[in-house]
C-alpha cells in the first residue's frame, strides 16, 4: 500500500534548505509556528522542496488551500484518481484532459484555490507526465 508523506521535524525541514542563513532562521524563528511541513514524495519531486499537506507516494501535488490539511489531502487524492482515469481510460489528448480537469477542479474543489495559477501549472505538468507514460496502442 502506498504511504502518505511523513511529517517533517523542524530540523528535517531546515536541512532541506541550502543556504545556511535560511537554515538558521528557520531553527530560530519557526519553532513557535503552527506550520507543518511534509516530505515531498510526489510524482514530481523537483516541483517543491516540501509539501503543506501529505500526499500518497507517487501522486501529483496540486497545492490546494482548503480549510484543513485533511481536506486538502482528500482533494488531492480524488484529483489524482480522476486524472489517472482520464489519461489511461480515454483517447483524449493533453489539452482535452487538462480542460476537463480544470472543469473538474472548479466543480469539486472551488473552495481550495483550484483556479490558482500554481495549481493549474502543476496540473499541466502532471498531465504531460502521465501522457508520456500512456502506452500507444
NORKA-V966676 format. One record per pair of residues at least 24 apart in sequence whose ideal C-beta (glycine too) atoms are under 10 Angstrom apart, sorted by the first residue. I is the first residue (numbers start at 1). GAP is how many residues later the second one is. D is the distance in Angstrom with one decimal. If there is no record, write none. Layout:
I&GAP&D ; I&GAP&D
//
This chain:
1&55&9.1 ; 1&56&9.5 ; 2&39&9.0 ; 2&53&9.5 ; 2&54&4.5 ; 2&55&4.6 ; 2&56&6.4 ; 2&57&7.8 ; 2&75&9.9 ; 3&36&9.9 ; 3&38&7.3 ; 3&51&9.1 ; 3&53&7.3 ; 3&54&5.1 ; 3&55&9.7 ; 4&34&8.1 ; 4&35&9.7 ; 4&37&8.2 ; 4&49&9.4 ; 4&50&4.1 ; 4&51&7.0 ; 4&52&6.0 ; 4&53&7.7 ; 4&55&9.5 ; 4&69&7.3 ; 4&73&9.3 ; 5&32&9.3 ; 5&33&3.9 ; 5&34&5.0 ; 5&35&7.2 ; 5&36&5.0 ; 5&37&7.9 ; 5&45&8.6 ; 5&46&5.6 ; 5&48&8.0 ; 5&49&3.9 ; 5&50&5.6 ; 5&51&8.2 ; 5&52&7.7 ; 5&54&9.4 ; 5&56&8.8 ; 5&68&8.8 ; 6&32&6.7 ; 6&33&5.3 ; 6&35&8.1 ; 6&48&7.6 ; 7&29&6.0 ; 7&30&7.3 ; 7&31&5.7 ; 7&32&8.1 ; 7&44&9.9 ; 7&47&7.5 ; 7&62&9.7 ; 8&28&8.1 ; 8&29&4.6 ; 8&30&6.3 ; 8&31&5.9 ; 8&32&9.6 ; 8&42&6.2 ; 8&43&9.2 ; 9&28&9.1 ; 10&25&9.8 ; 10&27&8.6 ; 12&25&8.1 ; 12&27&7.9 ; 12&38&8.8 ; 13&24&4.6 ; 13&25&9.4 ; 13&26&9.4 ; 13&36&8.7 ; 13&37&6.3 ; 16&24&8.7 ; 16&33&5.1 ; 16&34&6.0 ; 17&32&7.4 ; 17&33&9.8 ; 18&31&9.8 ; 36&33&6.9 ; 38&31&8.7 ; 38&35&9.3 ; 42&34&9.3 ; 42&38&9.7 ; 42&80&9.2 ; 42&84&9.3 ; 43&37&8.5 ; 43&82&9.2 ; 43&83&7.0 ; 43&86&6.4 ; 43&87&8.4 ; 43&90&9.8 ; 44&78&7.5 ; 44&81&5.9 ; 44&82&7.0 ; 44&85&6.5 ; 46&79&9.8 ; 47&71&9.5 ; 47&74&8.9 ; 47&75&6.4 ; 47&78&6.9 ; 47&79&9.5 ; 48&70&9.9 ; 48&74&8.9 ; 51&25&9.3 ; 55&25&7.9 ; 56&24&7.4 ; 59&24&9.3 ; 59&25&9.2 ; 59&67&9.1 ; 60&24&9.4 ; 60&62&6.6 ; 60&63&7.8 ; 60&65&7.7 ; 60&66&3.9 ; 60&67&9.1 ; 60&69&7.6 ; 60&70&8.2 ; 61&58&9.8 ; 61&61&6.6 ; 61&65&8.8 ; 62&39&9.7 ; 62&43&7.9 ; 62&47&8.3 ; 62&50&8.6 ; 62&51&9.1 ; 62&52&7.6 ; 62&54&9.2 ; 62&56&8.7 ; 62&57&5.2 ; 62&58&9.2 ; 62&59&9.9 ; 62&60&5.4 ; 62&61&6.4 ; 62&64&7.8 ; 63&49&9.2 ; 63&50&7.4 ; 63&51&9.7 ; 63&53&7.3 ; 63&55&5.4 ; 63&56&5.5 ; 63&58&9.4 ; 63&59&6.3 ; 64&41&9.0 ; 64&45&6.2 ; 64&47&9.2 ; 64&48&3.9 ; 64&49&6.1 ; 64&50&6.8 ; 64&52&8.9 ; 64&55&7.0 ; 65&44&9.8 ; 65&46&8.9 ; 65&47&5.8 ; 65&48&4.1 ; 65&49&9.1 ; 65&51&7.6 ; 65&53&9.7 ; 65&54&8.7 ; 66&43&7.4 ; 66&44&9.9 ; 66&45&5.9 ; 66&46&3.9 ; 66&47&7.9 ; 66&48&9.4 ; 67&44&7.6 ; 67&45&8.6 ; 71&38&9.4 ; 71&40&8.7 ; 71&41&7.3 ; 72&37&9.3 ; 72&40&6.6 ; 72&41&9.5 ; 74&35&9.9 ; 74&38&9.9 ; 75&30&8.8 ; 75&33&7.3 ; 75&34&5.0 ; 75&36&9.3 ; 75&37&5.5 ; 75&39&8.1 ; 76&33&9.1 ; 76&36&9.2 ; 78&26&9.1 ; 78&30&6.8 ; 78&31&8.2 ; 79&25&7.4 ; 79&26&6.8 ; 79&29&7.8 ; 79&30&7.1 ; 79&33&9.6 ; 79&35&8.5 ; 79&40&9.5 ; 79&44&8.1 ; 79&47&8.8 ; 80&46&8.1 ; 80&50&9.7 ; 82&26&8.3 ; 83&40&7.8 ; 83&43&6.1 ; 83&44&7.1 ; 83&47&6.6 ; 84&42&9.6 ; 84&46&6.8 ; 84&49&9.8 ; 86&41&8.6 ; 86&44&8.8 ; 87&39&9.1 ; 87&40&7.2 ; 87&42&9.5 ; 87&43&4.3 ; 87&44&6.3 ; 87&45&10.0 ; 87&46&7.9 ; 87&47&5.9 ; 88&42&7.7 ; 88&43&10.0 ; 88&45&8.4 ; 88&46&6.4 ; 88&47&8.7 ; 90&44&9.8 ; 91&43&9.5 ; 91&46&8.7 ; 92&35&9.8 ; 92&39&9.5 ; 93&34&9.7 ; 93&38&8.0 ; 94&30&8.3 ; 94&33&5.3 ; 94&34&6.2 ; 94&36&9.0 ; 94&37&5.0 ; 94&38&9.6 ; 94&40&9.8 ; 95&29&9.7 ; 95&32&8.7 ; 96&31&9.7 ; 97&26&9.4 ; 97&27&9.9 ; 97&29&9.6 ; 97&30&5.2 ; 97&31&9.6 ; 97&33&8.2 ; 97&34&7.4 ; 98&25&6.5 ; 98&26&5.9 ; 98&28&9.2 ; 98&29&5.0 ; 98&30&8.9 ; 98&33&9.8 ; 99&28&9.9 ; 100&27&9.8 ; 101&25&8.5 ; 101&26&7.0
//
